[in-house]
Amino acid sequence: MLTLATVGFTVTFWAWALLSPLGASLRDELALTSFEQSLLVAVPVIVGSLGRIPVGALTDRLGARRMFPTVALLTVLPVLYLGHLADSLAAYLVGGFFLGLGGTTFAIGVPFVNSWYPPERRGLALGIFGAGMGGTAISAFSTVQLAAAFGPAFPFDLVAVVLVVFAAVAHLLLRDRPDRAVPTGSVAARLLAVLRMPVALQLSFLYAVAFGGFVAFSVYLPSYLTTAYGLDRADAAMRTAGFVVLAVAMRPAGGWLCDRYDPIRVLAGAYAAVTLLAVLAAFELPLLPVGTVAFLGLAAALGTGTGAVFALVARMVAPELVGAVTGLVGAAGGLGGFFPPLVMGLVYGILGDYSLGFVLLALTAAAAGALTASAVRRRVAAAPG
């Protein structure tokens, strides 16, 4: 079940991230401004993020066996539209809006995996599932190269086929745990109850910084590297893929560390590392070696942080509410990835420099570390069990 969920998360995230590697090409093809390019790659992020709130609540009620195949099949439609019909900024924005559906599967998989594992193993299990965000790495590695080799529509056609195959396999093999906790009451009532939970709001902010930082780098780093360091698009895409791979690999490590050690220390340490490395990146030092060390360090710290946050979700939230809380927390993470690319585009357009954006990241990570070490620590200490 964990393998199926992770594969589903990977392929839908692959679809979700299809526009990001093409940002530079679409900028030239459609004569976009820096802000328009940032908006184009950010729209799927915000839709996929907000969509996690109702999808998580529906998963609590309907189960992953229904939700995973349904979302995978619905994502096929915007993928094919973008590959064959979109030809203007407005058309790409419409397609990107519906492409955001692929980003909602995170809120399906977390409660599903959480139900199959005992508490002492959930950190690692959720970290392994979370590694499915590596679908963005597949997109970064392959989209530009496949489009150049086989035509601009080929990456979209390939992803559409993969989504259909996964939907069929999931329908045949995926099973919800028979004794899983099924909530009562309406979806709207549960969502309102979750919004009133202080722990859900605190975890949402922490995930917005950790996963939001990862998403922001994965969608904007190609543009940043081509502009700030003069790299060609293929080189920038490959370096971004390296960033994503390391962050993805560190997510299970973050969950595993929280199973073995104090999760508060793990998470606070990750935010401290993000703070220091973001300040280092703000100086725009030479890419070799200092710049590369800074960005790879950020990837490792952000990946560890994403795994640690959901290890805390598993510890602090009742099983029947995990889906709804995951939807809210996951939405916050995606929204955390929506705004930084827009801010970076505006900052560069106004100042001709990216440093202020990294300074803002450092300040935000420092605030997240302080919250973790204070209010969240007290809540973990007071949590039952």
N, C-alpha and C positions, 0 to 999 in steps of 0.2 A: 504493500500500500504506500509506503514511504517512497519507493522508487517511482511508482506511477505518478504520485503527486508531484515529485520533483521534476520528472520529465514534462508533465503538463505545465508546470510553472515556467520551465525553461523555454518551451516552444511558444507559449503565449507572450512571454517577455521578449523573445526574439521578434515576434510580430510588433509588439509595442514599440520597439526601438528602431524600426526600419527607417524612419525619416532622419534620425540624427546623423548617421554617416554621410547622408546625401545633402546635408545642410549647405556645405560650401558650393557644391555643384548647382543646387537649386538657387542659391544666391546669384550666381552668374547667369543662369538660364532665365530667371524671372526678374533680374535686375532689382534684387531686394536690398533694403538698407540693413545695417547691422541689427537694429531692433526688430525688423520684420523677420529676419532669419532666426533670431532668438525666439520670437513668438511662434514661428512655424514648428520648431522642434520642441517647444514647451507645451503646446496645446494637448498632445496626447498624454503628457505627464499629469496635467491638472485634471483631465477627465478621468483617466485611470485611477487617480487618487481619490477624487470625490465619489466615484462609483464604488469604491470598496466599502463605503458605509452601508448602503442597502444590500450589496452582495454578501457582506459578512453576516448581516442579520438574516438574510434569506438562507444562507448556508446552515446557520443554527437550526432553522426550521426544516428545510428540504433535504439537507445532506449534500455531501460533495459528489456522490454518484450521479445526481441529477445536474448539479451546477457546473461541474467541470466540462462535460461534453457540450452542454448548452452554450457556455461562454466561448469555448473554442470554435464552435461552428458559427456563431454570430460574428466573431472576429474575422472570419474569412471574407465577409462582404466588404468592409472598408479596405482590407488588404488588396483585393482585386480591383476595387475602385481606384485606389492610388496608383496601382501598377498600370492601368489601362485607360482611365478616363480623366484623371486630374491633369490640368494644363495651365492653371493660373494660381495665384496666391490664394484667392478665395476658395477655389476647388480643393487645394491642398489643406487648407484650414478645416474645411468640412470633413474631408477624409481623415485628417488627424484627430478631429473631435471624436469620431466613431472608432478610430483605431485605439483610442484610450481604453476601450472595453477590455482589450487584452491585458492591461495592467491591473485589472481587478482580481485576478485569480489568486493573488497573494492572500486575500481575505477568505478564499475557499480552502486553501491548503493548510493554513495554520490551525484552525479548529479541528480539521480532519486528522492531521498528524498528532495534534495534542491529545486527541481522544484515544489513540492507539498505544500511547506510551505512558509508563508510570512516571511520577514527578521527578524521580532522581535521574531519568534519562531524557527528559524533554528538552533540556538545553541543547544537547548534541543533536537530537532528532530534528528539532526546529531549525538548528543551524544548517544541517544537511539539506533540509527542504529549502531554506533560504538561499542556498547556493544556486538555486534555479535562477536567481537574478543574473547568473552568468549568460542567460539568453541575450543580454545586451552585448556581451563580449562576442558571441557568435555573429551578431549583427555588425559589430564594429570590424571584426576580422573579414567578413565575407561580402557585405553588401556592395561596397564600391568595386571590389574586384570582380564579383559576379556580373554586375551591371556593365563593366567595361568589356568583359569577355563574351557575354551572351546577350547583351541588350538590356536596356533600363527596366524592362518589365520582368525579367527573369527572377530576380530576388523575391519579388512579390508573389509570382506564381509558385515558386518553390515553397515559400512559407505557407501559402494557402493549402498546398497538398499535404504538408506536414501536419497542419492543424486538423484537416479532415481525418487523416490516419489516426492521430491521437484521440480524436473524439470517438472514433469507432472502437479503438482498443479500450478506452476508459469506460465506454458504455458496457462492454463485455466483461471487463475484469475488475473495475473499481467497486469496492464494497465499503459502506459505512459500518462502523462498529455497531453490532446489534443492540448493545446496552448503552449507547451514547445518550447523554443528557439532552433531551429535547425541550426547549423552553415553551412556556405557555404565554398566552396573551398575544397582542398584535405586534407586528414588526415596529410600527411607529412608537408604541409604548416602550418597547425595549430600547429603542434608539434614544428616546428622551431620558430613560433611566440611566443609560450609559453616559450621556452628556452631563448628568448631574454627579457622576462619580469623580471625586478629586484625583484618584489614582489613575483613571483613564486619561484625564487631561494632562497630568504630569508625564505619563509615559508617552503621550502624543507629542509633547514638546521634545522629549529626549530623542524620539525616533525621527522627528522632523529634522533634527540636527544631524544625526548619524546617517540615516538612509537618504535624507534629502541632500546631504553633502555628496554622497555617492552618486545619486542620480544626476545632480547638477554637473559634476565632473564628467560623467559618462556621456552627457548630451552636449556639453559646451567645450570640453577639452580639445576636440579636433579644431574648432574655430579658434580657440585661444592659442594653440601651438602654431597654427598657420600664420596668425597675425603677429603674435609676440616674438616668435622665434624663426619665422620665415620657412617653416618646414613645408614640404609638398603634402598634398592631401592624403596620399596613400601612406606616407610615413607617419603623419599625425594620427591617422586612423589606427595604424598598428600599435603605436605607443599608447593610445587610449585603450585599446584592447588589452594591453599589458596591465594597465592600471585596473581595469575591470576584473581581469582574471585574479590578480592578487587580492583585491577587495572581496571577491566571491570566495576565494580559498580561506580567507580569514574569518568569514562568517561562522562556519562550523567550529572553528577554533575558539571564537568568542563564546559560543554556547557551551562547548566542552569545558572551557576555563570556569564558567559560571557553575557547572555541575560539580567541579572539584574545589573551587575556592569561593571567597566572598564575592558575589556578583557586583556589589557596590564598588569594591576596589577595582574590579576589572573595568567597569564602565567609566568610573571617574578617571582611571589611568588612560583610557582611550581618548577621552575628551581633552585631557591635559596634553597628550601627544598632538592632537589636531590643532590645539591652540598654538603650540610652539612651531609646528611645521607650517601652518598658514602664515605666521609672521615671517618665517624664512622665505616662503614662496613669494611674499609681497615685494621682496627686493629684486625679483626677476634676475637672479644670478644665472651664470651660464648653465645651459641645460646639462652639460657634462662637466663634473659629476654632480654638483650641488643641487641643481634643479631637479634632476632625476631622482636623487635621494629624497628630496622634499616631497615630490609627488608620489613616489612609491610608499614613503612613510605615511602619507595621508591616506593612501589606499588601504594599507594594513590597519591603521587606527580606525578608519570609518567602518571597514568590514568587521572588525572586532566589536565595535560599538553596536552595529545592527544585530549581531548575534546575542549580545548581552542584554539588549533591551527586551527581546522576546523571551529570553530566559526568565526575566522578571515578570513578564506577562503571565507565563505559565505558573509562576509561584504565587502571584498576587490576585488572580482573577478566578472566580468560580467557573467550573467547566462549561456550564450551560450559557455563560456569557462571553466565552472566549471569542466566538465568531463576531459578535457585535462590537466588543472592545477592539478586536483585531481590525475590523473595518475602520473604526475611528482612528486608531493608532496608525494603520497603514495609510489612510487618507492624509494624515498629518505628515507622514514621511514623504509621500508623493508631492504634497504641496510644498514641503521644504525643498524639493528639487525643482519646483516650478519657478520660484521667484529669483534664485541666484543667477540663472542664465540671463533673465531680463535685466537684472541689476548690472551684471557684467557688461552687457551690451550697451546700456545707458551710460555707465561710467566711462567705457572706452569711447563712446560717441561724444561725450562732453569733455573729458580730460585727455583723451588719447593715451590712457594708461590704465592698467588693471589693478594696481596696488591697493586701492581703496576697497575693492571687492574682497581681497584676501584678508585685509584688516577687519572687515565686518565679520567674516567667517571666524576669525580668531576670537573676537569678542563674544560671538554667539556660542561658540564651543566652550569658552570659559564660563559663561552663564549656565550652560547645561551641566558642566562638571560641578559647579557650586550647588545646583539643585539636587544632583545625584547624591552628593556627600552630606546633604542636610535633610530636606523634607522626604526624599525618597528613602533614604537610609532609615528614617524613623518609621515609615510605613512598612518597610520590609521587616523590621524588628517586631512590629505589632501584628503582622499577618498571621493567621492561624496556621499552625504546622511549620 
